[in-house]
């Protein structure tokens, strides 16, 4: 497990029925997603939620940390701030963004983490969903698109089951493709 992204896992059972990979936004860390993970697990028992930390450490000046604390988050810790990818994209042509995201090593690292727990819990690829906030939402989207599961139907079944706590046998549809929910601010 040494080559997996640093992460936290929350689960309410030894043998989960589904897996959600939650990705935090830029400048955050896994702790920002833990309350959302608990709420999801409460609505959908039997769900394991993996919350990795983005691999890139961000470097904030003391002034920037003070500004973030004042405007957005009084508990902000600049030493824990992480990023999924470098944000300087000035040299990227717009048409190559999809190619650029698909070639980001972090997309493959996120899928490696999902596959690790899929195998550990004996789940199917269709039992995995990705959720991300802001920059993490972009990675969640590309991680789900990079999956090689055969069926692309019924992604909405997972969304309905994951966020409404309902679904046939409280499982994700057998034909579902890994689904990414993306949230932006």
C-alpha positions in Angstrom: 0.0 0.0 0.0 3.1 2.3 0.1 2.5 3.5 -3.5 -1.1 4.6 -2.9 -2.1 8.2 -2.3 -2.2 9.1 1.4 -5.8 8.7 2.4 -8.4 8.2 5.1 -11.1 5.6 4.9 -14.5 5.7 6.6 -16.6 2.6 6.7 -19.5 1.4 8.9 -19.1 -2.3 8.1 -16.2 -4.8 7.5 -17.7 -5.7 4.1 -19.0 -2.6 2.3 -21.4 -3.0 -0.6 -20.1 0.1 -2.4 -17.2 2.5 -2.5 -17.2 6.3 -2.9 -13.9 8.1 -3.6 -14.3 11.7 -2.3 -11.8 14.3 -3.5 -11.3 17.7 -1.8 -10.9 21.1 -3.4 -7.7 23.0 -4.0 -6.0 24.3 -0.9 -7.8 21.7 1.3 -7.0 18.2 2.6 -9.0 15.1 3.4 -10.5 16.5 6.6 -12.6 18.9 4.6 -14.6 16.0 3.2 -15.1 13.9 6.3 -18.4 15.4 7.4 -19.8 14.9 3.8 -18.6 11.3 4.0 -20.3 10.7 7.3 -23.6 12.1 6.0 -23.4 9.9 2.9 -22.7 6.8 4.9 -25.6 7.7 7.2 -28.0 8.0 4.2 -26.5 4.9 2.6 -25.3 2.3 5.1 -22.8 -0.2 3.8 -20.8 2.4 1.9 -17.0 2.8 2.4 -15.7 6.3 1.6 -12.1 6.8 0.7 -10.8 10.4 1.0 -7.3 10.8 -0.3 -5.1 13.9 0.1 -4.0 15.5 -3.1 -0.4 14.8 -3.8 1.0 18.4 -4.3 1.7 20.5 -1.2 0.8 24.1 -1.7 3.0 26.9 -0.5 1.2 29.9 1.0 2.7 33.1 2.4 1.7 34.1 5.9 -0.3 36.9 4.3 -2.2 34.5 2.1 -3.0 32.2 5.1 -4.3 35.2 7.1 -6.5 36.3 4.1 -8.0 32.8 3.6 -8.7 32.5 7.4 -10.3 35.9 7.4 -12.4 35.6 4.3 -13.3 31.8 4.0 -12.1 29.5 6.8 -11.0 30.5 10.3 -9.4 27.1 10.8 -7.4 27.0 7.6 -4.0 25.4 8.0 -1.6 26.4 5.2 0.7 23.6 6.1 -2.0 21.0 5.2 -3.1 22.7 1.9 -2.9 20.4 -1.1 -3.5 20.5 -4.8 -4.4 17.8 -7.4 -2.5 19.4 -10.2 -0.5 22.5 -11.0 -2.8 25.4 -11.7 -0.6 27.3 -14.1 -2.1 26.2 -17.4 -1.1 29.3 -19.5 0.8 27.1 -22.0 -2.1 24.6 -22.5 -4.1 25.0 -25.6 -7.8 24.8 -24.8 -8.4 21.8 -27.1 -5.9 19.7 -25.3 -7.4 20.0 -21.8 -8.9 16.5 -22.0 -5.7 15.0 -23.1 -3.8 16.9 -20.4 -6.2 15.7 -17.7 -6.1 12.1 -18.9 -2.3 12.1 -18.8 -2.1 13.5 -15.3 -0.6 10.8 -13.1 -3.0 11.7 -10.3 -6.0 10.5 -12.3 -4.3 7.1 -12.5 -3.3 7.3 -8.8 -7.0 7.9 -7.8 -8.1 4.9 -9.9 -5.3 2.8 -8.4 -6.7 3.7 -4.9 -10.3 2.9 -6.0 -9.1 -0.4 -7.5 -7.2 -1.3 -4.3 -10.4 -1.1 -2.2 -12.6 -2.6 -5.0 -10.3 -5.7 -4.8 -10.0 -5.6 -1.0 -13.8 -5.5 -0.5 -14.6 -7.8 -3.5 -16.6 -5.2 -5.2 -17.4 -4.7 -8.9 -16.3 -1.6 -10.9 -19.9 -0.6 -11.0 -19.9 -0.4 -7.2 -17.5 2.6 -7.3 -18.5 6.3 -7.5 -16.3 9.4 -7.5 -17.2 12.7 -5.9 -15.1 15.9 -6.0 -15.3 19.5 -4.9 -13.9 22.1 -7.2 -10.4 21.0 -8.4 -11.2 17.6 -6.9 -14.3 17.5 -9.0 -12.3 17.8 -12.2 -10.2 14.8 -11.1 -13.3 12.9 -10.0 -14.7 13.4 -13.5 -11.6 12.3 -15.3 -11.0 9.4 -13.0 -14.4 8.0 -13.7 -14.0 8.6 -17.5 -10.7 6.8 -17.5 -12.3 3.6 -16.0 -12.5 0.7 -18.4 -15.9 -0.8 -17.3 -17.9 -2.0 -20.2 -21.3 -0.5 -19.6 -22.1 3.2 -19.6 -25.8 2.9 -18.9 -27.5 3.7 -15.6 -25.0 6.1 -14.0 -28.0 8.0 -12.8 -29.0 4.9 -10.8 -25.9 5.3 -8.7 -26.5 9.0 -8.2 -30.1 8.4 -7.0 -29.0 5.6 -4.7 -26.0 7.4 -3.3 -27.7 10.7 -2.6 -31.2 9.5 -1.8 -30.2 6.4 0.0 -32.4 4.3 -2.2 -31.8 1.7 -4.8 -32.7 -1.9 -5.6 -31.3 -3.9 -2.7 -29.5 -0.7 -1.7 -26.9 -1.6 -4.3 -25.7 0.2 -7.4 -27.2 -1.1 -10.6 -25.3 -4.0 -12.1 -24.9 -2.1 -15.4 -23.8 1.2 -13.9 -20.6 2.9 -15.0 -18.5 4.5 -12.3 -20.1 7.9 -11.7 -18.6 11.2 -10.9 -20.5 13.9 -9.1 -18.8 17.3 -9.5 -19.3 20.3 -7.3 -17.9 23.7 -8.0 -18.0 26.9 -6.0 
